[in-house]
């Protein structure tokens, strides 16, 4: 058995459609990441989950505003 390593594809700015992360339902994230199904963010944007946010990542301002207006949103 041999193992082959593939180089990560190079991406351009055109490939990085949106540089912010959106709030989506937790129970849909894994399904989307594995199966490629579409998720809908609080702001209404629809997309497949292709990457994970890291602490300090930029967040969609509209999603954040909506989340914080929800009961219990933003209060820890």
N, CA, C and O atoms as a Tripos MOL2 file, in Angstrom:
@<TRIPOS>MOLECULE
protein
  304   303    76     0     0
PROTEIN
NO_CHARGES

@<TRIPOS>ATOM
      1 N           0.8510   -1.1740    0.0000 N.3       1 UNK1
      2 CA          0.0000    0.0000    0.0000 C.3       1 UNK1
      3 C           0.8930    1.2330    0.0000 C.2       1 UNK1
      4 O           1.8430    1.3170    0.7790 O.2       1 UNK1
      5 N           0.5930    2.1780   -0.8640 N.am      2 UNK2
      6 CA          1.3520    3.4230   -0.9050 C.3       2 UNK2
      7 C           0.4380    4.5840   -0.5540 C.2       2 UNK2
      8 O          -0.7710    4.5470   -0.7840 O.2       2 UNK2
      9 N           1.0350    5.5830   -0.0080 N.am      3 UNK3
     10 CA          0.2870    6.7840    0.3470 C.3       3 UNK3
     11 C           0.7710    7.9120   -0.5410 C.2       3 UNK3
     12 O           1.9730    8.1230   -0.7040 O.2       3 UNK3
     13 N          -0.1710    8.6290   -1.1060 N.am      4 UNK4
     14 CA          0.1630    9.7440   -1.9760 C.3       4 UNK4
     15 C          -0.2620   11.0390   -1.3030 C.2       4 UNK4
     16 O          -1.3780   11.1360   -0.7920 O.2       4 UNK4
     17 N           0.6080   12.0210   -1.2980 N.am      5 UNK5
     18 CA          0.3000   13.3190   -0.7310 C.3       5 UNK5
     19 C           0.0160   14.2910   -1.8630 C.2       5 UNK5
     20 O           0.8020   14.4150   -2.8020 O.2       5 UNK5
     21 N          -1.1010   14.9720   -1.7650 N.am      6 UNK6
     22 CA         -1.4710   15.9670   -2.7680 C.3       6 UNK6
     23 C          -1.1940   17.3560   -2.2310 C.2       6 UNK6
     24 O          -1.4710   17.6480   -1.0680 O.2       6 UNK6
     25 N          -0.6540   18.1990   -3.0690 N.am      7 UNK7
     26 CA         -0.4500   19.5910   -2.6770 C.3       7 UNK7
     27 C          -1.7980   20.2930   -2.6030 C.2       7 UNK7
     28 O          -2.7000   20.0090   -3.3910 O.2       7 UNK7
     29 N          -1.9290   21.2060   -1.6550 N.am      8 UNK8
     30 CA         -3.1510   21.9920   -1.5600 C.3       8 UNK8
     31 C          -3.2350   22.9010   -2.7760 C.2       8 UNK8
     32 O          -2.2320   23.4830   -3.1880 O.2       8 UNK8
     33 N          -4.4220   23.0250   -3.3500 N.am      9 UNK9
     34 CA         -4.5420   23.9080   -4.5090 C.3       9 UNK9
     35 C          -4.3180   25.3600   -4.1190 C.2       9 UNK9
     36 O          -4.6830   25.7760   -3.0200 O.2       9 UNK9
     37 N          -3.7380   26.1020   -4.9860 N.am     10 UNK10
     38 CA         -3.5450   27.5330   -4.7420 C.3      10 UNK10
     39 C          -4.8720   28.2330   -5.0140 C.2      10 UNK10
     40 O          -5.5860   27.8980   -5.9590 O.2      10 UNK10
     41 N          -5.1800   29.1870   -4.1880 N.am     11 UNK11
     42 CA         -6.4270   29.9290   -4.3730 C.3      11 UNK11
     43 C          -6.1100   31.3880   -4.6270 C.2      11 UNK11
     44 O          -5.1020   31.9170   -4.1590 O.2      11 UNK11
     45 N          -6.9760   32.0130   -5.3640 N.am     12 UNK12
     46 CA         -6.8130   33.4460   -5.6230 C.3      12 UNK12
     47 C          -7.9180   34.1840   -4.8880 C.2      12 UNK12
     48 O          -8.8020   33.5670   -4.2940 O.2      12 UNK12
     49 N          -7.8630   35.4900   -4.9310 N.am     13 UNK13
     50 CA         -8.9160   36.2850   -4.2960 C.3      13 UNK13
     51 C         -10.2790   35.9550   -4.8770 C.2      13 UNK13
     52 O         -11.2820   36.0230   -4.1670 O.2      13 UNK13
     53 N         -10.3360   35.6020   -6.1440 N.am     14 UNK14
     54 CA        -11.6100   35.2490   -6.7740 C.3      14 UNK14
     55 C         -12.1960   33.9940   -6.1460 C.2      14 UNK14
     56 O         -13.4160   33.8350   -6.1000 O.2      14 UNK14
     57 N         -11.3310   33.0920   -5.6570 N.am     15 UNK15
     58 CA        -11.8080   31.8750   -5.0160 C.3      15 UNK15
     59 C         -12.3200   32.1470   -3.6050 C.2      15 UNK15
     60 O         -13.1270   31.3760   -3.0840 O.2      15 UNK15
     61 N         -11.8740   33.2080   -2.9940 N.am     16 UNK16
     62 CA        -12.2770   33.5510   -1.6350 C.3      16 UNK16
     63 C         -13.4760   34.4840   -1.6980 C.2      16 UNK16
     64 O         -13.3600   35.6860   -1.4600 O.2      16 UNK16
     65 N         -14.6250   33.9130   -2.0220 N.am     17 UNK17
     66 CA        -15.8600   34.6620   -2.2430 C.3      17 UNK17
     67 C         -16.1600   35.6380   -1.1150 C.2      17 UNK17
     68 O         -16.5360   36.7840   -1.3640 O.2      17 UNK17
     69 N         -15.9980   35.1970    0.0950 N.am     18 UNK18
     70 CA        -16.3550   36.0250    1.2340 C.3      18 UNK18
     71 C         -15.3190   35.7910    2.3250 C.2      18 UNK18
     72 O         -15.0420   34.6430    2.6700 O.2      18 UNK18
     73 N         -14.7540   36.8380    2.8650 N.am     19 UNK19
     74 CA        -13.7000   36.6990    3.8600 C.3      19 UNK19
     75 C         -14.2190   36.7570    5.2930 C.2      19 UNK19
     76 O         -13.4170   36.8200    6.2240 O.2      19 UNK19
     77 N         -15.5250   36.7380    5.4970 N.am     20 UNK20
     78 CA        -16.0870   36.7460    6.8380 C.3      20 UNK20
     79 C         -16.8090   35.4280    7.0920 C.2      20 UNK20
     80 O         -17.1960   34.7290    6.1560 O.2      20 UNK20
     81 N         -16.9820   35.1030    8.3520 N.am     21 UNK21
     82 CA        -17.7100   33.9040    8.7360 C.3      21 UNK21
     83 C         -19.1210   34.2900    9.1490 C.2      21 UNK21
     84 O         -19.3510   35.3830    9.6680 O.2      21 UNK21
     85 N         -20.0540   33.3910    8.9150 N.am     22 UNK22
     86 CA        -21.4660   33.6410    9.1830 C.3      22 UNK22
     87 C         -21.9690   32.7390   10.2990 C.2      22 UNK22
     88 O         -21.4010   31.6770   10.5530 O.2      22 UNK22
     89 N         -23.0430   33.1680   10.9670 N.am     23 UNK23
     90 CA        -23.7030   32.3530   11.9760 C.3      23 UNK23
     91 C         -24.6980   31.4310   11.2650 C.2      23 UNK23
     92 O         -25.5590   31.8930   10.5160 O.2      23 UNK23
     93 N         -24.5680   30.1180   11.5120 N.am     24 UNK24
     94 CA        -25.4980   29.1290   10.9590 C.3      24 UNK24
     95 C         -25.8910   28.1650   12.0770 C.2      24 UNK24
     96 O         -25.2550   28.1370   13.1300 O.2      24 UNK24
     97 N         -26.9350   27.3780   11.8450 N.am     25 UNK25
     98 CA        -27.3660   26.3970   12.8480 C.3      25 UNK25
     99 C         -26.2710   25.3480   13.0560 C.2      25 UNK25
    100 O         -25.7600   24.7710   12.0960 O.2      25 UNK25
    101 N         -25.9190   25.1110   14.3270 N.am     26 UNK26
    102 CA        -24.8620   24.1590   14.6640 C.3      26 UNK26
    103 C         -25.1090   22.7820   14.0610 C.2      26 UNK26
    104 O         -24.1880   22.1430   13.5520 O.2      26 UNK26
    105 N         -26.3730   22.3250   14.1230 N.am     27 UNK27
    106 CA        -26.6630   20.9730   13.6650 C.3      27 UNK27
    107 C         -26.5380   20.8120   12.1550 C.2      27 UNK27
    108 O         -26.6070   19.6880   11.6580 O.2      27 UNK27
    109 N         -26.3580   21.8860   11.4190 N.am     28 UNK28
    110 CA        -26.2160   21.8170    9.9680 C.3      28 UNK28
    111 C         -24.7600   21.9170    9.5050 C.2      28 UNK28
    112 O         -24.4580   21.6010    8.3540 O.2      28 UNK28
    113 N         -23.8610   22.3480   10.3810 N.am     29 UNK29
    114 CA        -22.4700   22.5850    9.9950 C.3      29 UNK29
    115 C         -21.7720   21.3010    9.5570 C.2      29 UNK29
    116 O         -21.1850   21.2590    8.4750 O.2      29 UNK29
    117 N         -21.8250   20.2500   10.3820 N.am     30 UNK30
    118 CA        -21.1330   18.9990   10.0420 C.3      30 UNK30
    119 C         -21.7110   18.3820    8.7740 C.2      30 UNK30
    120 O         -20.9650   17.9290    7.9050 O.2      30 UNK30
    121 N         -23.0210   18.3640    8.6690 N.am     31 UNK31
    122 CA        -23.6640   17.8070    7.4690 C.3      31 UNK31
    123 C         -23.1900   18.5320    6.2220 C.2      31 UNK31
    124 O         -22.8670   17.8990    5.2170 O.2      31 UNK31
    125 N         -23.1490   19.8330    6.2800 N.am     32 UNK32
    126 CA        -22.7210   20.6180    5.1330 C.3      32 UNK32
    127 C         -21.2580   20.3730    4.8110 C.2      32 UNK32
    128 O         -20.8910   20.2420    3.6430 O.2      32 UNK32
    129 N         -20.4200   20.3100    5.8390 N.am     33 UNK33
    130 CA        -18.9830   20.1020    5.6260 C.3      33 UNK33
    131 C         -18.7090   18.7390    4.9940 C.2      33 UNK33
    132 O         -17.8280   18.6160    4.1440 O.2      33 UNK33
    133 N         -19.4640   17.7110    5.4080 N.am     34 UNK34
    134 CA        -19.2330   16.3590    4.9080 C.3      34 UNK34
    135 C         -19.9270   16.1200    3.5710 C.2      34 UNK34
    136 O         -19.3210   15.5970    2.6360 O.2      34 UNK34
    137 N         -21.1970   16.5050    3.4840 N.am     35 UNK35
    138 CA        -21.9930   16.1980    2.2960 C.3      35 UNK35
    139 C         -22.0480   17.3250    1.2650 C.2      35 UNK35
    140 O         -22.4630   17.1150    0.1250 O.2      35 UNK35
    141 N         -21.6280   18.5170    1.6770 N.am     36 UNK36
    142 CA        -21.6620   19.6480    0.7540 C.3      36 UNK36
    143 C         -23.0260   20.2830    0.6040 C.2      36 UNK36
    144 O         -23.2530   21.0560   -0.3270 O.2      36 UNK36
    145 N         -23.9540   19.9610    1.5240 N.am     37 UNK37
    146 CA        -25.2730   20.5680    1.4580 C.3      37 UNK37
    147 C         -25.1720   22.0540    1.7940 C.2      37 UNK37
    148 O         -24.2250   22.4930    2.4480 O.2      37 UNK37
    149 N         -26.1370   22.8010    1.3500 N.am     38 UNK38
    150 CA        -26.1450   24.2430    1.5750 C.3      38 UNK38
    151 C         -26.7190   24.5660    2.9540 C.2      38 UNK38
    152 O         -27.6230   23.8830    3.4340 O.2      38 UNK38
    153 N         -26.1900   25.6020    3.5800 N.am     39 UNK39
    154 CA        -26.7190   26.1190    4.8390 C.3      39 UNK39
    155 C         -27.1380   27.5610    4.6160 C.2      39 UNK39
    156 O         -26.6490   28.2260    3.7030 O.2      39 UNK39
    157 N         -28.0490   28.0400    5.4570 N.am     40 UNK40
    158 CA        -28.4640   29.4410    5.3720 C.3      40 UNK40
    159 C         -28.0340   30.1600    6.6380 C.2      40 UNK40
    160 O         -28.3750   29.7450    7.7460 O.2      40 UNK40
    161 N         -27.2910   31.2310    6.4670 N.am     41 UNK41
    162 CA        -26.8210   32.0370    7.5960 C.3      41 UNK41
    163 C         -27.9540   32.9160    8.1070 C.2      41 UNK41
    164 O         -28.9640   33.1030    7.4290 O.2      41 UNK41
    165 N         -27.7780   33.4490    9.3030 N.am     42 UNK42
    166 CA        -28.7880   34.3520    9.8620 C.3      42 UNK42
    167 C         -29.0660   35.5340    8.9450 C.2      42 UNK42
    168 O         -30.1920   36.0290    8.8910 O.2      42 UNK42
    169 N         -28.0470   35.9870    8.2250 N.am     43 UNK43
    170 CA        -28.1990   37.1490    7.3520 C.3      43 UNK43
    171 C         -28.9000   36.7940    6.0330 C.2      43 UNK43
    172 O         -29.2360   37.6810    5.2490 O.2      43 UNK43
    173 N         -29.1200   35.4840    5.7890 N.am     44 UNK44
    174 CA        -29.8020   35.0580    4.5750 C.3      44 UNK44
    175 C         -28.8900   34.5030    3.4950 C.2      44 UNK44
    176 O         -29.3800   33.9580    2.5060 O.2      44 UNK44
    177 N         -27.5750   34.6240    3.6530 N.am     45 UNK45
    178 CA        -26.6600   34.0810    2.6520 C.3      45 UNK45
    179 C         -26.7100   32.5570    2.6970 C.2      45 UNK45
    180 O         -26.7410   31.9620    3.7740 O.2      45 UNK45
    181 N         -26.7180   31.9320    1.5270 N.am     46 UNK46
    182 CA        -26.7760   30.4780    1.4120 C.3      46 UNK46
    183 C         -25.4770   29.9900    0.7700 C.2      46 UNK46
    184 O         -25.0560   30.5150   -0.2610 O.2      46 UNK46
    185 N         -24.8380   28.9770    1.3870 N.am     47 UNK47
    186 CA        -23.5410   28.5050    0.9200 C.3      47 UNK47
    187 C         -23.2320   27.1490    1.5460 C.2      47 UNK47
    188 O         -23.8530   26.7900    2.5460 O.2      47 UNK47
    189 N         -22.2920   26.3840    0.9890 N.am     48 UNK48
    190 CA        -21.8370   25.1610    1.6560 C.3      48 UNK48
    191 C         -20.7130   25.5090    2.6350 C.2      48 UNK48
    192 O         -19.9280   26.4200    2.3750 O.2      48 UNK48
    193 N         -20.6330   24.7980    3.7490 N.am     49 UNK49
    194 CA        -19.5570   25.0230    4.7180 C.3      49 UNK49
    195 C         -18.2870   24.4020    4.1550 C.2      49 UNK49
    196 O         -18.2390   23.2010    3.8910 O.2      49 UNK49
    197 N         -17.2540   25.2290    3.9730 N.am     50 UNK50
    198 CA        -15.9990   24.7340    3.4080 C.3      50 UNK50
    199 C         -14.7970   24.9850    4.3100 C.2      50 UNK50
    200 O         -13.7090   24.4760    4.0420 O.2      50 UNK50
    201 N         -14.9760   25.7530    5.3630 N.am     51 UNK51
    202 CA        -13.8630   26.0310    6.2700 C.3      51 UNK51
    203 C         -14.4080   26.3730    7.6430 C.2      51 UNK51
    204 O         -15.5700   26.7560    7.7850 O.2      51 UNK51
    205 N         -13.5600   26.2320    8.6540 N.am     52 UNK52
    206 CA        -13.9540   26.4870   10.0360 C.3      52 UNK52
    207 C         -13.3600   27.8040   10.5070 C.2      52 UNK52
    208 O         -12.2310   28.1540   10.1640 O.2      52 UNK52
    209 N         -14.1310   28.5150   11.2880 N.am     53 UNK53
    210 CA        -13.6570   29.7770   11.8590 C.3      53 UNK53
    211 C         -12.6680   29.4900   12.9860 C.2      53 UNK53
    212 O         -12.7930   28.4970   13.7040 O.2      53 UNK53
    213 N         -11.7080   30.3560   13.1230 N.am     54 UNK54
    214 CA        -10.7560   30.2740   14.2250 C.3      54 UNK54
    215 C         -11.0210   31.4670   15.1410 C.2      54 UNK54
    216 O         -11.5770   32.4700   14.6920 O.2      54 UNK54
    217 N         -10.6390   31.3810   16.4020 N.am     55 UNK55
    218 CA        -10.8390   32.5310   17.2940 C.3      55 UNK55
    219 C         -10.2360   33.7920   16.6720 C.2      55 UNK55
    220 O          -9.1020   33.7870   16.1920 O.2      55 UNK55
    221 N         -11.0130   34.8600   16.6910 N.am     56 UNK56
    222 CA        -10.5530   36.1220   16.1350 C.3      56 UNK56
    223 C         -10.8690   36.3030   14.6630 C.2      56 UNK56
    224 O         -10.5590   37.3450   14.0870 O.2      56 UNK56
    225 N         -11.4920   35.2840   14.0380 N.am     57 UNK57
    226 CA        -11.8620   35.4060   12.6220 C.3      57 UNK57
    227 C         -12.9300   36.4810   12.4610 C.2      57 UNK57
    228 O         -13.7530   36.6710   13.3560 O.2      57 UNK57
    229 N         -12.9270   37.1870   11.3290 N.am     58 UNK58
    230 CA        -13.9370   38.2180   11.1110 C.3      58 UNK58
    231 C         -15.3300   37.5940   10.9440 C.2      58 UNK58
    232 O         -15.4890   36.5670   10.2830 O.2      58 UNK58
    233 N         -16.3230   38.2270   11.5480 N.am     59 UNK59
    234 CA        -17.6990   37.7350   11.5200 C.3      59 UNK59
    235 C         -18.5630   38.7020   10.7250 C.2      59 UNK59
    236 O         -18.3780   39.9170   10.7950 O.2      59 UNK59
    237 N         -19.5060   38.1560    9.9690 N.am     60 UNK60
    238 CA        -20.4630   38.9640    9.2170 C.3      60 UNK60
    239 C         -21.1860   39.8970   10.1910 C.2      60 UNK60
    240 O         -21.7850   39.4360   11.1620 O.2      60 UNK60
    241 N         -21.1320   41.1830    9.9400 N.am     61 UNK61
    242 CA        -21.7340   42.1480   10.8610 C.3      61 UNK61
    243 C         -23.2520   41.9880   10.9440 C.2      61 UNK61
    244 O         -23.8340   42.1870   12.0100 O.2      61 UNK61
    245 N         -23.8880   41.6360    9.8470 N.am     62 UNK62
    246 CA        -25.3520   41.4450    9.8530 C.3      62 UNK62
    247 C         -25.7280   40.2080   10.6750 C.2      62 UNK62
    248 O         -26.6780   40.2560   11.4560 O.2      62 UNK62
    249 N         -24.9940   39.1040   10.5080 N.am     63 UNK63
    250 CA        -25.2440   37.8960   11.3080 C.3      63 UNK63
    251 C         -25.0750   38.2020   12.7960 C.2      63 UNK63
    252 O         -25.9000   37.8010   13.6170 O.2      63 UNK63
    253 N         -24.0030   38.9130   13.1350 N.am     64 UNK64
    254 CA        -23.7260   39.2410   14.5330 C.3      64 UNK64
    255 C         -24.8430   40.0950   15.1240 C.2      64 UNK64
    256 O         -25.2840   39.8660   16.2500 O.2      64 UNK64
    257 N         -25.2930   41.0730   14.3570 N.am     65 UNK65
    258 CA        -26.3750   41.9480   14.8090 C.3      65 UNK65
    259 C         -27.6500   41.1450   15.0640 C.2      65 UNK65
    260 O         -28.3100   41.3410   16.0850 O.2      65 UNK65
    261 N         -27.9970   40.2540   14.1570 N.am     66 UNK66
    262 CA        -29.2040   39.4300   14.3130 C.3      66 UNK66
    263 C         -29.0560   38.5030   15.5080 C.2      66 UNK66
    264 O         -29.9720   38.3860   16.3220 O.2      66 UNK66
    265 N         -27.9050   37.8420   15.6200 N.am     67 UNK67
    266 CA        -27.6590   36.9160   16.7250 C.3      67 UNK67
    267 C         -27.7970   37.6210   18.0700 C.2      67 UNK67
    268 O         -28.4340   37.0980   18.9850 O.2      67 UNK67
    269 N         -27.2090   38.7930   18.1920 N.am     68 UNK68
    270 CA        -27.2550   39.5210   19.4540 C.3      68 UNK68
    271 C         -28.6580   40.0240   19.7950 C.2      68 UNK68
    272 O         -28.9430   40.3110   20.9580 O.2      68 UNK68
    273 N         -29.5340   40.1340   18.8000 N.am     69 UNK69
    274 CA        -30.9080   40.5700   19.0590 C.3      69 UNK69
    275 C         -31.8180   39.4260   19.4610 C.2      69 UNK69
    276 O         -32.9400   39.6620   19.9090 O.2      69 UNK69
    277 N         -31.3530   38.1710   19.3100 N.am     70 UNK70
    278 CA        -32.1510   37.0140   19.6750 C.3      70 UNK70
    279 C         -32.1700   36.8390   21.1910 C.2      70 UNK70
    280 O         -31.2250   37.2400   21.8700 O.2      70 UNK70
    281 N         -33.2440   36.2420   21.7340 N.am     71 UNK71
    282 CA        -33.2620   35.9770   23.1840 C.3      71 UNK71
    283 C         -32.0830   35.0870   23.5650 C.2      71 UNK71
    284 O         -31.9300   33.9960   23.0150 O.2      71 UNK71
    285 N         -31.2650   35.5310   24.4850 N.am     72 UNK72
    286 CA        -30.0920   34.7740   24.9090 C.3      72 UNK72
    287 C         -28.8960   34.9250   23.9800 C.2      72 UNK72
    288 O         -27.8170   34.4090   24.2740 O.2      72 UNK72
    289 N         -29.0670   35.6120   22.8870 N.am     73 UNK73
    290 CA        -27.9700   35.7850   21.9310 C.3      73 UNK73
    291 C         -26.9110   36.7260   22.4780 C.2      73 UNK73
    292 O         -27.2150   37.8210   22.9510 O.2      73 UNK73
    293 N         -25.6830   36.2870   22.4060 N.am     74 UNK74
    294 CA        -24.5860   37.1390   22.8320 C.3      74 UNK74
    295 C         -24.3750   37.2050   24.3180 C.2      74 UNK74
    296 O         -23.3400   37.7040   24.7590 O.2      74 UNK74
    297 N         -25.3180   36.7210   25.1200 N.am     75 UNK75
    298 CA        -25.1030   36.7600   26.5740 C.3      75 UNK75
    299 C         -24.5690   35.4130   27.0240 C.2      75 UNK75
    300 O         -25.1860   34.3750   26.7830 O.2      75 UNK75
    301 N         -23.4290   35.4390   27.6730 N.am     76 UNK76
    302 CA        -22.8060   34.1840   28.1160 C.3      76 UNK76
    303 C         -22.8510   34.0860   29.6070 C.2      76 UNK76
    304 O         -22.3780   33.1020   30.1760 O.2      76 UNK76
@<TRIPOS>BOND
     1     1     2 1
     2     2     3 1
     3     3     4 2
     4     3     5 am
     5     5     6 1
     6     6     7 1
     7     7     8 2
     8     7     9 am
     9     9    10 1
    10    10    11 1
    11    11    12 2
    12    11    13 am
    13    13    14 1
    14    14    15 1
    15    15    16 2
    16    15    17 am
    17    17    18 1
    18    18    19 1
    19    19    20 2
    20    19    21 am
    21    21    22 1
    22    22    23 1
    23    23    24 2
    24    23    25 am
    25    25    26 1
    26    26    27 1
    27    27    28 2
    28    27    29 am
    29    29    30 1
    30    30    31 1
    31    31    32 2
    32    31    33 am
    33    33    34 1
    34    34    35 1
    35    35    36 2
    36    35    37 am
    37    37    38 1
    38    38    39 1
    39    39    40 2
    40    39    41 am
    41    41    42 1
    42    42    43 1
    43    43    44 2
    44    43    45 am
    45    45    46 1
    46    46    47 1
    47    47    48 2
    48    47    49 am
    49    49    50 1
    50    50    51 1
    51    51    52 2
    52    51    53 am
    53    53    54 1
    54    54    55 1
    55    55    56 2
    56    55    57 am
    57    57    58 1
    58    58    59 1
    59    59    60 2
    60    59    61 am
    61    61    62 1
    62    62    63 1
    63    63    64 2
    64    63    65 am
    65    65    66 1
    66    66    67 1
    67    67    68 2
    68    67    69 am
    69    69    70 1
    70    70    71 1
    71    71    72 2
    72    71    73 am
    73    73    74 1
    74    74    75 1
    75    75    76 2
    76    75    77 am
    77    77    78 1
    78    78    79 1
    79    79    80 2
    80    79    81 am
    81    81    82 1
    82    82    83 1
    83    83    84 2
    84    83    85 am
    85    85    86 1
    86    86    87 1
    87    87    88 2
    88    87    89 am
    89    89    90 1
    90    90    91 1
    91    91    92 2
    92    91    93 am
    93    93    94 1
    94    94    95 1
    95    95    96 2
    96    95    97 am
    97    97    98 1
    98    98    99 1
    99    99   100 2
   100    99   101 am
   101   101   102 1
   102   102   103 1
   103   103   104 2
   104   103   105 am
   105   105   106 1
   106   106   107 1
   107   107   108 2
   108   107   109 am
   109   109   110 1
   110   110   111 1
   111   111   112 2
   112   111   113 am
   113   113   114 1
   114   114   115 1
   115   115   116 2
   116   115   117 am
   117   117   118 1
   118   118   119 1
   119   119   120 2
   120   119   121 am
   121   121   122 1
   122   122   123 1
   123   123   124 2
   124   123   125 am
   125   125   126 1
   126   126   127 1
   127   127   128 2
   128   127   129 am
   129   129   130 1
   130   130   131 1
   131   131   132 2
   132   131   133 am
   133   133   134 1
   134   134   135 1
   135   135   136 2
   136   135   137 am
   137   137   138 1
   138   138   139 1
   139   139   140 2
   140   139   141 am
   141   141   142 1
   142   142   143 1
   143   143   144 2
   144   143   145 am
   145   145   146 1
   146   146   147 1
   147   147   148 2
   148   147   149 am
   149   149   150 1
   150   150   151 1
   151   151   152 2
   152   151   153 am
   153   153   154 1
   154   154   155 1
   155   155   156 2
   156   155   157 am
   157   157   158 1
   158   158   159 1
   159   159   160 2
   160   159   161 am
   161   161   162 1
   162   162   163 1
   163   163   164 2
   164   163   165 am
   165   165   166 1
   166   166   167 1
   167   167   168 2
   168   167   169 am
   169   169   170 1
   170   170   171 1
   171   171   172 2
   172   171   173 am
   173   173   174 1
   174   174   175 1
   175   175   176 2
   176   175   177 am
   177   177   178 1
   178   178   179 1
   179   179   180 2
   180   179   181 am
   181   181   182 1
   182   182   183 1
   183   183   184 2
   184   183   185 am
   185   185   186 1
   186   186   187 1
   187   187   188 2
   188   187   189 am
   189   189   190 1
   190   190   191 1
   191   191   192 2
   192   191   193 am
   193   193   194 1
   194   194   195 1
   195   195   196 2
   196   195   197 am
   197   197   198 1
   198   198   199 1
   199   199   200 2
   200   199   201 am
   201   201   202 1
   202   202   203 1
   203   203   204 2
   204   203   205 am
   205   205   206 1
   206   206   207 1
   207   207   208 2
   208   207   209 am
   209   209   210 1
   210   210   211 1
   211   211   212 2
   212   211   213 am
   213   213   214 1
   214   214   215 1
   215   215   216 2
   216   215   217 am
   217   217   218 1
   218   218   219 1
   219   219   220 2
   220   219   221 am
   221   221   222 1
   222   222   223 1
   223   223   224 2
   224   223   225 am
   225   225   226 1
   226   226   227 1
   227   227   228 2
   228   227   229 am
   229   229   230 1
   230   230   231 1
   231   231   232 2
   232   231   233 am
   233   233   234 1
   234   234   235 1
   235   235   236 2
   236   235   237 am
   237   237   238 1
   238   238   239 1
   239   239   240 2
   240   239   241 am
   241   241   242 1
   242   242   243 1
   243   243   244 2
   244   243   245 am
   245   245   246 1
   246   246   247 1
   247   247   248 2
   248   247   249 am
   249   249   250 1
   250   250   251 1
   251   251   252 2
   252   251   253 am
   253   253   254 1
   254   254   255 1
   255   255   256 2
   256   255   257 am
   257   257   258 1
   258   258   259 1
   259   259   260 2
   260   259   261 am
   261   261   262 1
   262   262   263 1
   263   263   264 2
   264   263   265 am
   265   265   266 1
   266   266   267 1
   267   267   268 2
   268   267   269 am
   269   269   270 1
   270   270   271 1
   271   271   272 2
   272   271   273 am
   273   273   274 1
   274   274   275 1
   275   275   276 2
   276   275   277 am
   277   277   278 1
   278   278   279 1
   279   279   280 2
   280   279   281 am
   281   281   282 1
   282   282   283 1
   283   283   284 2
   284   283   285 am
   285   285   286 1
   286   286   287 1
   287   287   288 2
   288   287   289 am
   289   289   290 1
   290   290   291 1
   291   291   292 2
   292   291   293 am
   293   293   294 1
   294   294   295 1
   295   295   296 2
   296   295   297 am
   297   297   298 1
   298   298   299 1
   299   299   300 2
   300   299   301 am
   301   301   302 1
   302   302   303 1
   303   303   304 2
@<TRIPOS>SUBSTRUCTURE
     1 UNK1         2 RESIDUE 1 A UNK
     2 UNK2         6 RESIDUE 1 A UNK
     3 UNK3        10 RESIDUE 1 A UNK
     4 UNK4        14 RESIDUE 1 A UNK
     5 UNK5        18 RESIDUE 1 A UNK
     6 UNK6        22 RESIDUE 1 A UNK
     7 UNK7        26 RESIDUE 1 A UNK
     8 UNK8        30 RESIDUE 1 A UNK
     9 UNK9        34 RESIDUE 1 A UNK
    10 UNK10       38 RESIDUE 1 A UNK
    11 UNK11       42 RESIDUE 1 A UNK
    12 UNK12       46 RESIDUE 1 A UNK
    13 UNK13       50 RESIDUE 1 A UNK
    14 UNK14       54 RESIDUE 1 A UNK
    15 UNK15       58 RESIDUE 1 A UNK
    16 UNK16       62 RESIDUE 1 A UNK
    17 UNK17       66 RESIDUE 1 A UNK
    18 UNK18       70 RESIDUE 1 A UNK
    19 UNK19       74 RESIDUE 1 A UNK
    20 UNK20       78 RESIDUE 1 A UNK
    21 UNK21       82 RESIDUE 1 A UNK
    22 UNK22       86 RESIDUE 1 A UNK
    23 UNK23       90 RESIDUE 1 A UNK
    24 UNK24       94 RESIDUE 1 A UNK
    25 UNK25       98 RESIDUE 1 A UNK
    26 UNK26      102 RESIDUE 1 A UNK
    27 UNK27      106 RESIDUE 1 A UNK
    28 UNK28      110 RESIDUE 1 A UNK
    29 UNK29      114 RESIDUE 1 A UNK
    30 UNK30      118 RESIDUE 1 A UNK
    31 UNK31      122 RESIDUE 1 A UNK
    32 UNK32      126 RESIDUE 1 A UNK
    33 UNK33      130 RESIDUE 1 A UNK
    34 UNK34      134 RESIDUE 1 A UNK
    35 UNK35      138 RESIDUE 1 A UNK
    36 UNK36      142 RESIDUE 1 A UNK
    37 UNK37      146 RESIDUE 1 A UNK
    38 UNK38      150 RESIDUE 1 A UNK
    39 UNK39      154 RESIDUE 1 A UNK
    40 UNK40      158 RESIDUE 1 A UNK
    41 UNK41      162 RESIDUE 1 A UNK
    42 UNK42      166 RESIDUE 1 A UNK
    43 UNK43      170 RESIDUE 1 A UNK
    44 UNK44      174 RESIDUE 1 A UNK
    45 UNK45      178 RESIDUE 1 A UNK
    46 UNK46      182 RESIDUE 1 A UNK
    47 UNK47      186 RESIDUE 1 A UNK
    48 UNK48      190 RESIDUE 1 A UNK
    49 UNK49      194 RESIDUE 1 A UNK
    50 UNK50      198 RESIDUE 1 A UNK
    51 UNK51      202 RESIDUE 1 A UNK
    52 UNK52      206 RESIDUE 1 A UNK
    53 UNK53      210 RESIDUE 1 A UNK
    54 UNK54      214 RESIDUE 1 A UNK
    55 UNK55      218 RESIDUE 1 A UNK
    56 UNK56      222 RESIDUE 1 A UNK
    57 UNK57      226 RESIDUE 1 A UNK
    58 UNK58      230 RESIDUE 1 A UNK
    59 UNK59      234 RESIDUE 1 A UNK
    60 UNK60      238 RESIDUE 1 A UNK
    61 UNK61      242 RESIDUE 1 A UNK
    62 UNK62      246 RESIDUE 1 A UNK
    63 UNK63      250 RESIDUE 1 A UNK
    64 UNK64      254 RESIDUE 1 A UNK
    65 UNK65      258 RESIDUE 1 A UNK
    66 UNK66      262 RESIDUE 1 A UNK
    67 UNK67      266 RESIDUE 1 A UNK
    68 UNK68      270 RESIDUE 1 A UNK
    69 UNK69      274 RESIDUE 1 A UNK
    70 UNK70      278 RESIDUE 1 A UNK
    71 UNK71      282 RESIDUE 1 A UNK
    72 UNK72      286 RESIDUE 1 A UNK
    73 UNK73      290 RESIDUE 1 A UNK
    74 UNK74      294 RESIDUE 1 A UNK
    75 UNK75      298 RESIDUE 1 A UNK
    76 UNK76      302 RESIDUE 1 A UNK
